[in-house]
Amino acid sequence: MSVVRHPSSVEPEGKKMTKRAIYPGTFDPVHYGHLDLMTRALSLFDELIVGVYDHARPTKSSLLFSAEERMQMIQEALDGRNGVSVVRYSTLTVDFAKAMNANIIVRGLRVFSDFEFEFRMALANQRLMPGIETVSLMTREEHTFLSGTTVREIASLHGDISSMVPPNVARALYNRFNGESVAKYNRPLPLRD
């Protein structure tokens, strides 16, 4: 049996093609579920670019942390891990992927309802950019309940979030909620994060 390779997938002699993927999200805040997906994606791809979304849209209009703060929290949590970079973007995700020279989007699936959302988004991305592929990784069982909304809610009521987020993120959350009235944070929360 012979294997036929598409001409665009043939590697030049002595050169290895780099598999680069993006993992987009708001990461408000980054939690252990996100970090687990980043680590697992790094085992599948040569490079992972964590795209921190920085644009107000109806379902994400009230972020707790600025893009700079979210990027810093992710970088600190990753602690200089090789093969991953953190980049802010404010365009369509497929345009960000193209700008980063990546044709793979990594997404996470926690519960069944995530599948429908991610399936529709993957199809829309393929329509916008036919060469794009979405790789969905199922979350580990211990992270299925985690979301930015859950973490923010618990932190706002001074609950223990130490098993949900890295120490640097926990400090930032507690400082944010101690520094401003929780009553001021009564904007609509995202539908999914």
ROGUMI-668034 format. One record per residue (C-alpha): z, x, y. Coordinates in steps of 0.5 Angstrom, whole numbers. Example, Ala and Ser with C-alpha at 12.3 -4.5 7.8 and 13.67 -1.06 7.14 Angstrom:
+-------+-------+-------+
|     z |     x |     y |
+-------+-------+-------+
|    16 |    25 |    -9 |
|    14 |    27 |    -2 |
+-------+-------+-------+
This chain:
+-------+-------+-------+
|     z |     x |     y |
+-------+-------+-------+
|     0 |     0 |     0 |
|    -2 |     3 |     7 |
|     1 |     1 |    13 |
|    -3 |     0 |    19 |
|     0 |     1 |    26 |
|    -2 |    -2 |    32 |
|    -6 |     4 |    37 |
|     0 |     3 |    42 |
|     5 |     4 |    38 |
|     3 |    11 |    35 |
|     7 |    16 |    38 |
|     4 |    23 |    41 |
|     4 |    29 |    36 |
|    11 |    31 |    37 |
|    14 |    26 |    42 |
|    19 |    21 |    40 |
|    18 |    14 |    43 |
|    24 |    12 |    47 |
|    27 |     5 |    45 |
|    30 |     2 |    52 |
|    33 |    -5 |    52 |
|    37 |    -8 |    58 |
|    43 |   -12 |    57 |
|    43 |   -17 |    63 |
|    49 |   -21 |    66 |
|    54 |   -23 |    71 |
|    60 |   -19 |    68 |
|    65 |   -23 |    72 |
|    69 |   -20 |    69 |
|    66 |   -15 |    64 |
|    71 |   -17 |    57 |
|    71 |   -14 |    50 |
|    66 |   -18 |    48 |
|    61 |   -15 |    53 |
|    63 |    -8 |    51 |
|    63 |   -10 |    44 |
|    55 |   -12 |    45 |
|    54 |    -6 |    49 |
|    56 |    -1 |    43 |
|    53 |    -5 |    38 |
|    46 |    -5 |    42 |
|    47 |     3 |    43 |
|    47 |     3 |    35 |
|    40 |     0 |    35 |
|    37 |     3 |    41 |
|    36 |    10 |    44 |
|    38 |     7 |    51 |
|    41 |     1 |    54 |
|    41 |    -1 |    61 |
|    47 |    -6 |    63 |
|    44 |   -10 |    69 |
|    49 |   -13 |    73 |
|    46 |   -19 |    76 |
|    47 |   -20 |    84 |
|    44 |   -26 |    87 |
|    47 |   -33 |    88 |
|    44 |   -38 |    84 |
|    47 |   -45 |    83 |
|    51 |   -44 |    76 |
|    53 |   -37 |    79 |
|    54 |   -38 |    86 |
|    62 |   -37 |    86 |
|    63 |   -30 |    83 |
|    70 |   -27 |    84 |
|    68 |   -20 |    84 |
|    62 |   -16 |    88 |
|    56 |   -13 |    84 |
|    59 |    -6 |    86 |
|    66 |    -8 |    84 |
|    63 |   -11 |    77 |
|    59 |    -4 |    76 |
|    65 |     0 |    77 |
|    69 |    -4 |    72 |
|    63 |    -3 |    67 |
|    62 |     4 |    68 |
|    70 |     5 |    68 |
|    70 |     1 |    61 |
|    65 |     5 |    58 |
|    68 |    12 |    60 |
|    62 |    16 |    61 |
|    59 |    14 |    54 |
|    52 |    17 |    53 |
|    45 |    13 |    53 |
|    48 |     7 |    57 |
|    47 |     6 |    65 |
|    49 |     1 |    69 |
|    44 |    -2 |    75 |
|    45 |    -8 |    80 |
|    39 |   -13 |    80 |
|    37 |   -19 |    84 |
|    30 |   -21 |    81 |
|    28 |   -25 |    75 |
|    30 |   -21 |    69 |
|    23 |   -20 |    66 |
|    22 |   -16 |    73 |
|    28 |   -12 |    72 |
|    26 |   -10 |    65 |
|    19 |    -8 |    67 |
|    22 |    -4 |    73 |
|    26 |    -1 |    68 |
|    21 |     0 |    63 |
|    24 |    -4 |    58 |
|    21 |    -9 |    53 |
|    27 |   -11 |    50 |
|    33 |   -16 |    53 |
|    39 |   -16 |    49 |
|    43 |   -22 |    49 |
|    50 |   -25 |    46 |
|    51 |   -31 |    42 |
|    58 |   -34 |    41 |
|    58 |   -41 |    39 |
|    52 |   -46 |    37 |
|    51 |   -48 |    44 |
|    49 |   -41 |    46 |
|    44 |   -41 |    41 |
|    40 |   -47 |    45 |
|    41 |   -44 |    52 |
|    39 |   -37 |    49 |
|    33 |   -40 |    45 |
|    30 |   -43 |    52 |
|    31 |   -37 |    56 |
|    28 |   -33 |    51 |
|    22 |   -37 |    51 |
|    21 |   -38 |    58 |
|    22 |   -30 |    59 |
|    16 |   -29 |    54 |
|    12 |   -34 |    58 |
|    13 |   -30 |    64 |
|    12 |   -23 |    60 |
|     9 |   -24 |    54 |
|    11 |   -17 |    51 |
|    18 |   -18 |    52 |
|    23 |   -19 |    46 |
|    30 |   -22 |    46 |
|    35 |   -19 |    41 |
|    41 |   -24 |    40 |
|    47 |   -21 |    37 |
|    52 |   -25 |    34 |
|    59 |   -24 |    37 |
|    65 |   -21 |    33 |
|    69 |   -27 |    30 |
|    75 |   -24 |    35 |
|    71 |   -25 |    41 |
|    68 |   -32 |    40 |
|    73 |   -35 |    45 |
|    72 |   -30 |    50 |
|    68 |   -32 |    57 |
|    69 |   -29 |    64 |
|    71 |   -37 |    66 |
|    77 |   -36 |    60 |
|    79 |   -29 |    63 |
|    79 |   -31 |    70 |
|    83 |   -38 |    69 |
|    88 |   -34 |    65 |
|    89 |   -29 |    70 |
|    89 |   -33 |    75 |
|    95 |   -36 |    72 |
|    98 |   -30 |    71 |
|    97 |   -30 |    63 |
|    97 |   -24 |    59 |
|    89 |   -22 |    58 |
|    91 |   -15 |    55 |
|    87 |   -17 |    49 |
|    81 |   -19 |    52 |
|    79 |   -14 |    58 |
|    80 |    -7 |    59 |
|    86 |    -4 |    63 |
|    82 |    -3 |    69 |
|    79 |   -10 |    69 |
|    86 |   -13 |    68 |
|    89 |    -9 |    74 |
|    83 |   -11 |    78 |
|    84 |   -19 |    76 |
|    91 |   -19 |    77 |
|    90 |   -15 |    84 |
|    85 |   -20 |    86 |
|    89 |   -26 |    84 |
|    96 |   -23 |    87 |
|    92 |   -21 |    93 |
|    89 |   -28 |    95 |
|    91 |   -35 |    94 |
|    89 |   -38 |    87 |
|    88 |   -45 |    91 |
|    82 |   -41 |    95 |
|    79 |   -40 |    89 |
|    77 |   -47 |    88 |
|    69 |   -46 |    88 |
|    65 |   -49 |    82 |
|    65 |   -44 |    76 |
|    59 |   -42 |    72 |
|    57 |   -46 |    66 |
|    56 |   -40 |    62 |
|    58 |   -33 |    62 |
+-------+-------+-------+
